[in-house]
Amino acid sequence: MAFAASTACRPSLLLPPRQRSSRPLLCTPSTAAFRRGALSATTTPTPARAAPPSTTGRNRIVCGKVTTTNNYPSSCRSRRSTMMHAAAWLLLQQLSPAAARVARAADDDSSVQVSKGSAAPNFTLRDQDGRAVSLSKFKGRPVVVYFYPADETPGCTKQACAFRDSYEKFKKAGAEVIGISGDDAASHKEFKKKYKLPFTLLSDEGNKVRKEWGVPADLFGTLPGRQTYVLDKNGVVQYIYNNQFQPEKHIGETLKILQSL
């Protein structure tokens, strides 16, 4: 079977003629024009990208999802970061107004200055009865100094009561317990009386000692850190423990160190 040789391709008469696109053509400058540092006058600029959707108002777009803005972080973050910010926000909502002010007053940029093996810097603060108490007063016996965020918060109450319940063990080890927060003396007095705390609570208003000791803040700087120091009878730091979300563990870890001194 033979085919007729043909080089022409005829369009079908049933198809309509191809419509010319109304979209303007983009002209690419010649290489010579780039070398001269000038673009062709006929070049059509690339259209600008569409502006992102507005984030004003009650709703914002966070990580591809629309969320209501009630002091919630509006920037796009990883899932872990977003969850931790949410946890910080919820925790701050549970604080009393006074405790929230203490939390916001914490130093976000504090760096650790008191380390294991170093001598703890002396301080003088007011206790729950308004009397001046110096750390040097306890020299000659072990001391447990624990910094906590604020009176009457759930974690701090658990921690204080755990120290109270194990206080006889601390006395048997010859150690004294001192709790420090930014609350004033009146708040400490009420807190101590309500939960029958047998140890001293000191008022570090302005967080001066907290900053001097370099106690790090937690939850992106929104909450004063929970940190415990064990000092030997010479005032040298033998142990530092930090755990914001398991306050009771401070007691067990501290007793282990005291029993080994």
C-alpha positions as CSV (number, residue, x, y, z in Angstrom):
1,M,0.0,0.0,0.0
2,A,1.5,3.4,-1.0
3,F,1.0,6.8,0.6
4,A,1.1,10.0,-1.4
5,A,4.0,12.2,-0.4
6,S,2.8,15.5,1.1
7,T,4.7,18.0,3.2
8,A,1.8,20.4,3.8
9,C,-0.4,20.2,7.0
10,R,-3.8,21.7,6.3
11,P,-6.0,22.8,9.3
12,S,-9.4,21.2,9.6
13,L,-12.1,23.3,8.2
14,L,-14.3,22.3,11.2
15,L,-12.1,24.1,13.7
16,P,-12.4,27.9,14.3
17,P,-9.4,30.0,13.6
18,R,-7.1,30.3,16.7
19,Q,-7.8,33.5,18.7
20,R,-5.0,35.8,19.4
21,S,-4.3,36.1,23.1
22,S,-5.2,39.5,24.6
23,R,-2.5,39.1,27.2
24,P,0.5,41.4,26.5
25,L,3.7,39.7,25.6
26,L,6.8,40.3,27.8
27,C,9.8,41.4,25.9
28,T,13.1,40.0,27.0
29,P,15.9,42.5,26.8
30,S,18.8,41.5,24.5
31,T,22.2,40.6,25.9
32,A,23.7,43.7,24.4
33,A,21.2,45.8,26.3
34,F,22.2,44.3,29.6
35,R,25.9,44.9,28.7
36,R,25.1,48.5,28.0
37,G,23.3,48.8,31.3
38,A,20.0,49.8,29.7
39,L,16.8,47.9,29.1
40,S,14.7,48.1,26.0
41,A,12.0,50.8,26.1
42,T,9.4,48.3,24.9
43,T,10.0,46.0,28.0
44,T,6.8,45.4,30.0
45,P,7.6,45.3,33.7
46,T,6.7,42.2,35.6
47,P,3.4,42.6,37.4
48,A,3.8,43.0,41.2
49,R,2.7,40.2,43.5
50,A,-0.7,40.5,45.1
51,A,-0.6,42.0,48.6
52,P,-1.1,39.5,51.4
53,P,-4.5,39.4,53.0
54,S,-5.0,42.0,55.8
55,T,-4.4,40.9,59.3
56,T,-6.2,43.7,61.0
57,G,-9.3,43.2,63.0
58,R,-10.4,40.3,65.2
59,N,-9.0,37.5,63.0
60,R,-5.4,36.8,61.9
61,I,-3.8,34.2,59.7
62,V,-1.4,32.1,61.8
63,C,0.5,29.3,60.2
64,G,-2.1,29.0,57.4
65,K,-5.1,29.0,59.8
66,V,-7.4,31.8,60.9
67,T,-7.4,32.4,64.6
68,T,-9.0,35.0,66.9
69,T,-6.5,37.5,68.4
70,N,-6.9,37.7,72.1
71,N,-3.3,38.5,73.1
72,Y,-2.3,35.4,71.2
73,P,0.9,35.6,69.1
74,S,0.1,36.6,65.6
75,S,3.3,35.6,63.8
76,C,3.7,32.3,62.1
77,R,5.7,29.9,64.3
78,S,6.3,26.2,64.5
79,R,3.7,24.0,66.2
80,R,5.9,23.5,69.2
81,S,6.6,27.3,69.7
82,T,2.9,28.1,69.2
83,M,1.8,25.6,71.8
84,M,4.4,26.9,74.3
85,H,3.2,30.4,73.8
86,A,-0.4,29.3,74.3
87,A,0.7,27.5,77.6
88,A,2.4,30.7,78.8
89,W,-0.7,32.8,78.0
90,L,-3.0,30.4,79.8
91,L,-0.8,30.3,82.8
92,L,-0.6,34.0,83.1
93,Q,-4.4,34.2,83.0
94,Q,-4.5,32.1,86.1
95,L,-2.2,34.4,88.1
96,S,-3.6,37.0,90.4
97,P,-3.0,40.7,89.3
98,A,-0.2,41.0,91.9
99,A,1.5,37.8,90.7
100,A,1.1,38.8,87.1
101,R,2.9,42.1,87.9
102,V,5.7,40.1,89.5
103,A,6.0,37.9,86.5
104,R,6.2,40.8,84.1
105,A,8.9,42.4,86.3
106,A,11.2,39.4,85.9
107,D,14.4,40.0,84.0
108,D,14.2,38.3,80.6
109,D,17.9,38.7,79.8
110,S,19.3,37.3,83.1
111,S,22.3,35.2,82.6
112,V,23.6,32.5,85.0
113,Q,26.1,34.2,87.3
114,V,26.0,31.8,90.3
115,S,27.3,28.4,89.3
116,K,28.2,25.2,91.0
117,G,31.4,25.5,93.0
118,S,31.1,29.3,93.4
119,A,30.5,31.2,96.6
120,A,26.9,32.4,96.8
121,P,26.7,36.3,96.9
122,N,25.4,37.6,100.2
123,F,22.1,39.5,100.3
124,T,19.9,41.2,102.9
125,L,16.1,41.0,102.4
126,R,12.9,41.5,104.5
127,D,11.2,38.4,105.7
128,Q,7.4,37.9,106.2
129,D,7.5,39.9,109.4
130,G,9.4,42.8,107.9
131,R,12.7,42.0,109.6
132,A,16.0,42.2,107.7
133,V,17.6,38.8,107.1
134,S,21.1,38.3,105.6
135,L,22.3,35.1,103.9
136,S,25.5,35.3,105.9
137,K,23.5,34.7,109.1
138,F,23.2,31.0,108.1
139,K,26.9,30.5,107.5
140,G,28.2,27.4,109.3
141,R,25.3,25.1,108.2
142,P,23.9,24.0,104.9
143,V,21.2,26.3,103.3
144,V,18.6,25.6,100.7
145,V,17.7,28.8,98.8
146,Y,14.8,28.4,96.4
147,F,13.4,31.0,94.1
148,Y,9.8,30.7,93.1
149,P,7.5,32.8,90.9
150,A,4.8,34.0,93.3
151,D,2.7,33.3,96.3
152,E,-0.7,31.5,96.0
153,T,0.0,30.2,92.5
154,P,-0.7,26.4,92.1
155,G,2.8,25.3,91.5
156,C,4.4,27.5,94.1
157,T,1.8,26.3,96.7
158,K,2.6,22.7,95.9
159,Q,6.3,23.4,96.2
160,A,6.0,25.3,99.5
161,C,3.8,22.6,101.1
162,A,6.2,19.9,99.9
163,F,9.1,21.7,101.6
164,R,6.9,22.0,104.7
165,D,6.1,18.3,104.8
166,S,9.8,17.4,104.5
167,Y,11.0,20.1,106.8
168,E,11.9,17.7,109.6
169,K,14.2,15.8,107.1
170,F,16.0,19.1,106.3
171,K,16.4,19.9,110.0
172,K,17.8,16.4,110.5
173,A,20.4,17.1,107.8
174,G,21.2,20.4,109.6
175,A,20.0,22.6,106.8
176,E,17.8,25.7,106.7
177,V,15.2,26.4,104.0
178,I,14.7,29.9,102.6
179,G,12.1,30.8,99.9
180,I,12.4,33.9,97.8
181,S,10.0,35.6,95.5
182,G,9.1,39.2,94.4
183,D,6.0,39.4,96.6
184,D,6.0,41.9,99.4
185,A,6.2,41.0,103.1
186,A,2.4,41.2,103.7
187,S,1.8,38.6,100.9
188,H,4.5,36.3,102.4
189,K,3.0,36.6,105.9
190,E,-0.5,35.6,104.6
191,F,1.0,32.7,102.5
192,K,3.1,31.4,105.4
193,K,0.2,31.6,107.8
194,K,-2.4,30.0,105.5
195,Y,-0.2,26.9,104.7
196,K,1.6,26.8,108.1
197,L,5.1,27.0,106.5
198,P,7.8,26.5,109.1
199,F,10.6,28.2,107.1
200,T,11.5,31.8,106.2
201,L,10.1,33.6,103.2
202,L,12.0,36.6,101.9
203,S,10.7,39.5,99.8
204,D,12.8,40.3,96.7
205,E,10.8,43.2,95.5
206,G,12.2,44.4,92.1
207,N,13.9,41.0,91.7
208,K,17.3,42.5,92.5
209,V,18.7,39.3,94.1
210,R,17.0,37.1,91.4
211,K,18.9,39.1,88.7
212,E,22.1,39.1,90.7
213,W,22.0,35.3,91.1
214,G,21.1,35.0,87.4
215,V,17.9,32.9,87.9
216,P,16.7,32.4,84.3
217,A,13.1,33.3,83.4
218,D,10.8,30.6,81.9
219,L,8.2,30.6,79.2
220,F,9.8,33.1,76.9
221,G,10.5,35.5,79.8
222,T,6.9,35.7,80.9
223,L,7.3,33.9,84.2
224,P,10.0,34.2,86.9
225,G,12.1,31.0,87.0
226,R,11.8,28.3,89.7
227,Q,15.3,27.4,90.8
228,T,16.8,25.8,93.9
229,Y,20.3,26.2,95.2
230,V,22.0,24.0,97.8
231,L,24.8,25.7,99.7
232,D,27.2,23.9,102.0
233,K,28.2,25.2,105.5
234,N,30.8,27.5,103.9
235,G,28.3,29.1,101.5
236,V,29.6,27.4,98.4
237,V,27.0,26.3,95.9
238,Q,27.0,22.5,95.6
239,Y,23.9,22.0,93.5
240,I,21.5,23.9,91.3
241,Y,18.2,22.5,90.2
242,N,15.7,24.1,87.7
243,N,12.3,22.7,86.9
244,Q,9.3,25.0,86.5
245,F,6.6,22.3,85.9
246,Q,7.5,19.7,88.6
247,P,7.9,21.8,91.7
248,E,7.8,18.8,94.1
249,K,11.0,17.3,92.5
250,H,13.0,20.2,93.9
251,I,12.6,18.7,97.4
252,G,13.7,15.1,96.5
253,E,16.7,16.3,94.5
254,T,17.7,18.7,97.2
255,L,17.5,16.1,100.0
256,K,19.7,13.7,98.0
257,I,22.5,16.3,97.8
258,L,22.2,17.3,101.5
259,Q,22.5,13.7,102.6
260,S,25.7,13.4,100.5
261,L,27.4,16.4,102.0
